[in-house]
């Protein structure tokens, strides 16, 4: 067993999970409750924060993938890790472009119907968080 690869797997998965939980489920909803934050201001902040989060997520996903390939875990950890990466890819390639267009329109002062893309993003975020938690737990339990 390659202890360095196992440590990288567990660290990447749990750091990634912590970032998703902290940003998506804590910072994002709370920012709109802060005094003086308007929808356009919140969306502008959110665009910057989520762009940064998604970049870090991509790096952590790459680290986890390399570590998982180096020291292949059991099927549960591997499947859940792949599920988390799949959710991230769908978010980045399918949902984010729609969210970016809607955010740009709101920031430009345009009005229109609310986008359902946000709900899809949140649903994918919940599934991704569950995949990461399960993957991390499986990685740890395999080593006990």
C-alpha positions as CSV (number, residue, x, y, z in Angstrom):
1,X,0.0,0.0,0.0
2,X,1.3,3.5,-0.9
3,X,0.6,5.5,2.2
4,X,1.3,8.8,0.3
5,X,-1.3,8.1,-2.3
6,X,-3.9,7.1,0.3
7,X,-3.2,10.2,2.3
8,X,-3.6,12.3,-0.9
9,X,-6.9,10.6,-1.7
10,X,-8.4,11.2,1.8
11,X,-7.0,14.8,2.0
12,X,-8.2,15.8,-1.5
13,X,-11.7,14.3,-1.0
14,X,-12.2,15.8,2.5
15,X,-10.8,19.2,1.6
16,X,-13.0,19.3,-1.5
17,X,-16.0,18.3,0.6
18,X,-15.2,21.0,3.2
19,X,-15.0,23.7,0.5
20,X,-18.3,22.6,-1.0
21,X,-20.0,22.6,2.3
22,X,-18.5,25.9,3.4
23,X,-19.1,27.8,0.2
24,X,-22.2,26.3,-1.3
25,X,-24.2,25.6,1.8
26,X,-23.0,28.3,4.2
27,X,-21.5,31.3,2.4
28,X,-23.8,31.4,-0.6
29,X,-27.1,31.5,1.2
30,X,-25.9,33.7,4.0
31,X,-24.5,36.5,1.9
32,X,-28.0,37.4,0.7
33,X,-29.0,37.9,4.4
34,X,-26.3,40.4,5.1
35,X,-27.5,44.0,5.5
36,X,-27.1,46.1,2.4
37,X,-26.5,43.2,0.0
38,X,-28.6,43.6,-3.1
39,X,-29.3,40.8,-5.6
40,X,-27.0,42.2,-8.2
41,X,-24.2,42.7,-5.6
42,X,-24.7,39.2,-4.2
43,X,-24.7,37.7,-7.7
44,X,-21.4,39.6,-8.5
45,X,-19.8,38.3,-5.4
46,X,-21.2,34.8,-6.0
47,X,-19.8,34.8,-9.6
48,X,-16.3,35.5,-8.3
49,X,-16.5,33.1,-5.3
50,X,-17.9,30.2,-7.4
51,X,-15.4,30.7,-10.2
52,X,-12.6,30.4,-7.6
53,X,-14.3,27.4,-5.9
54,X,-14.7,25.6,-9.2
55,X,-11.1,26.1,-10.1
56,X,-10.0,24.7,-6.8
57,X,-12.4,21.9,-7.1
58,X,-10.9,21.0,-10.5
59,X,-7.5,20.9,-9.0
60,X,-8.6,18.8,-6.0
61,X,-10.5,16.4,-8.4
62,X,-7.3,16.0,-10.5
63,X,-5.3,15.3,-7.3
64,X,-7.8,12.8,-6.1
65,X,-8.0,11.1,-9.6
66,X,-4.2,10.8,-9.8
67,X,-4.0,9.4,-6.2
68,X,-6.9,7.0,-6.9
69,X,-5.2,5.8,-10.0
70,X,-1.9,5.4,-8.1
71,X,-3.4,3.3,-5.3
72,X,-6.8,2.0,-6.5
73,X,-9.3,1.8,-3.7
74,X,-12.4,-0.5,-3.5
75,X,-15.3,-0.1,-5.8
76,X,-17.4,2.0,-3.4
77,X,-14.8,4.7,-3.0
78,X,-13.9,4.6,-6.7
79,X,-17.6,4.8,-7.8
80,X,-18.4,7.6,-5.4
81,X,-15.3,9.5,-6.4
82,X,-16.2,9.2,-10.0
83,X,-19.7,10.4,-9.2
84,X,-18.4,13.5,-7.6
85,X,-16.2,14.3,-10.6
86,X,-19.2,13.6,-12.9
87,X,-21.3,16.1,-10.9
88,X,-18.6,18.7,-11.1
89,X,-18.3,18.2,-14.9
90,X,-22.0,18.6,-15.4
91,X,-22.0,21.7,-13.2
92,X,-19.2,23.3,-15.2
93,X,-20.1,22.2,-18.7
94,X,-23.9,22.2,-18.6
95,X,-25.3,24.3,-15.8
96,X,-22.7,27.1,-15.3
97,X,-23.0,28.5,-18.8
98,X,-26.7,29.1,-18.2
99,X,-26.1,30.6,-14.8
100,X,-23.4,32.9,-16.2
101,X,-25.8,34.2,-18.9
102,X,-28.5,34.9,-16.3
103,X,-26.1,36.6,-13.9
104,X,-24.8,38.7,-16.7
105,X,-28.3,39.7,-17.7
106,X,-29.2,40.7,-14.1
107,X,-26.0,42.6,-13.6
108,X,-26.8,44.5,-16.9
109,X,-30.2,45.5,-15.4
110,X,-32.3,43.2,-17.5
111,X,-35.3,41.5,-16.1
112,X,-36.9,38.3,-17.1
113,X,-38.1,35.0,-15.8
114,X,-36.1,33.3,-13.0
115,X,-33.7,30.7,-14.2
116,X,-34.2,27.1,-13.1
117,X,-30.4,26.6,-13.6
118,X,-29.8,27.5,-10.0
119,X,-32.0,24.7,-8.7
120,X,-30.2,22.2,-11.0
121,X,-26.8,23.5,-9.7
122,X,-27.9,23.1,-6.1
123,X,-29.3,19.6,-6.7
124,X,-26.0,18.6,-8.3
125,X,-24.1,20.2,-5.4
126,X,-26.1,18.0,-2.9
127,X,-25.3,14.9,-4.9
128,X,-21.7,15.9,-5.2
129,X,-21.4,16.5,-1.5
130,X,-23.0,13.1,-0.7
131,X,-20.6,11.4,-3.2
132,X,-17.6,13.1,-1.6
133,X,-18.7,12.2,2.0
134,X,-19.3,8.6,0.9
135,X,-16.0,8.4,-1.0
136,X,-14.1,9.8,2.0
137,X,-15.8,7.5,4.4
138,X,-15.2,4.5,2.2
139,X,-11.5,5.4,1.8
140,X,-11.1,5.6,5.6
141,X,-13.0,2.4,6.3
142,X,-11.0,0.4,3.7
143,X,-7.9,1.3,5.6
144,X,-9.1,0.3,9.1
